[in-house]
Amino acid sequence: MKKKYLMTPGPTPVPPEVLLTQARPIIHHRTPEFDQVVQNCVEGLKYVFQTEKSDVLIFACSGSGVMESSVVNCFCAGDEILIAINGKFGQRMELIAKAYGLEVSVLEYGWQEVVNPLDIAEYLEKHPSTRGVVVTQSETSSGVLNNIEVVGDIVKGYPECIFIVDSITGIGAVDCKTDEWGLDVVMTGSQKGLMLPPGLAAVSVSPKAWAASERSTLPKFYFDWKKYLKSLAQNTTPFTPAVSLMIGLDASLKMMREEGMENVIARHARLAEATRQGVVALGLELFAPAEGRGNAVTPVWVPEGIDGKQLVKIMKTKHGVTIAGGQDDYAGRIIRIGHLGYFDDLDIIVTLAALEMALLELEFDFEPGSGVKAAEAVLMGVKS
C-alpha cells in the first residue's frame, strides 16, 4: 500500500469533510434547501474575494469558461484591449479575445519576468480609448506573482476602461483585495485555493464592469452574466448547477472563514517559503524572480544532466508524490511544486523528502536531508 500526495498547482487536494458533503444523496436544485446553499456560497465567495461592492457569479465550468465570460460580457467586436502576458494563461486570454474579434495589444514578458505596471500606464496614456486591461495575478505556468494593486490604481483613472484579473491560481493563496484595489473582474476556479474538484468557477463583477456589459454586443448564452444576476436575486441559477460541487463549495468556504483569510494567506506564505528554502538547500535554482514569487506554486529549474520528466515520474510512481512538470518551452526543464489550498506543513516535508530520494536515484550530488532540514527551519520559525 502506498499513500498518494497530490502536490500540483491544480487540481489540488480536497479536505475529507468536503468530500463527504458531496457524497450525500443528491438534492433538487429548485428547492429552498439548495437556494440556501447558493446564498451561502455567494456570501462566502464575497468574503474570499474581499468584496462588498461586486456581485459574484458562479458557473459550472472550468476557469477557462469564466475567462471567456469576461470577454463576451464586457466588450464589443473591434474593442481595443491590452493584455499583459508572462505565461501560458495570459496567452490563453489573448486567444479568447481574438476569437471574438477584439483588437488585442500585448505587453509580452518572459516567463521569468513580472509585469511592469509602468508599461501599462505608458500604454494607456498613448491609447486612452482602450476598453480593458487584462493581467494574470498568479501565473500557474511560471509561479510569477504580478502586482495587480498598482495596476488597479492606474486603470482607475480611465472611466471607460475595466481591469480584468485572472486570479484562478491566486485567490486563497495571496491577497486579492477586489474593492480596495479597484479590480473590476476577478476570476477563480474550484480546483485551486477553494479546495474542490474541478468543475466550478466564479467571477466577481464590479459596478464599472456591469456598465461595460451594458454596451457589449458579443454573442453569449450560457455565459450571459445578466442571466446569472437575475437568478441570483432568488438565490438560484439560470441553468442546472453542479449540485454536489456547490454543496462542497459551501463546506470549503466555511472552512476558509473559520480559519480567516489573513491566516489562510499567511499559511500559504509559510508553506511557499519552506518549499523555496528546501529546494535551494538542495542546490537547485528557483525559476520565478525574487521580486515576483507567489504562494501557490514553486517552479524549480531541473539541474543540468537530470531528466526532468523522469524526475516527475520517479516521484509519482516510487514515492506517491505527484508534482507538475513544465509547460510549453519549459517541459522537462522545470518542475512545479504546488502548495495551494488544502496543504499543511508535513505535506511540504513529504514532498521534499520524495524529491531528495528521486534526485539521489538520478545521481544528483547534494547533501541528503538538507532540503528537509531547511524547510523544517522555516516551518518551526527558526531564524538562520
Salt bridges, closest charged atoms under 4 A:
ASP79 OD2 - ARG215 NH1 2.81
GLU94 OE2 - LYS98 NZ 2.84
GLU122 OE2 - LYS126 NZ 3.25
GLU160 OE1 - ARG131 NH1 3.17
GLU214 OE1 - LYS226 NZ 3.60
ASP224 OD2 - LYS227 NZ 3.52
ASP250 OD1 - LYS254 NZ 3.80
GLU259 OE2 - ARG267 NE 2.77
GLU273 OE1 - ARG276 NH2 2.99
ASP328 OD1 - LYS88 NZ 3.14
ASP345 OD1 - ARG270 NH2 2.83
GLU361 OE2 - LYS318 NZ 2.75
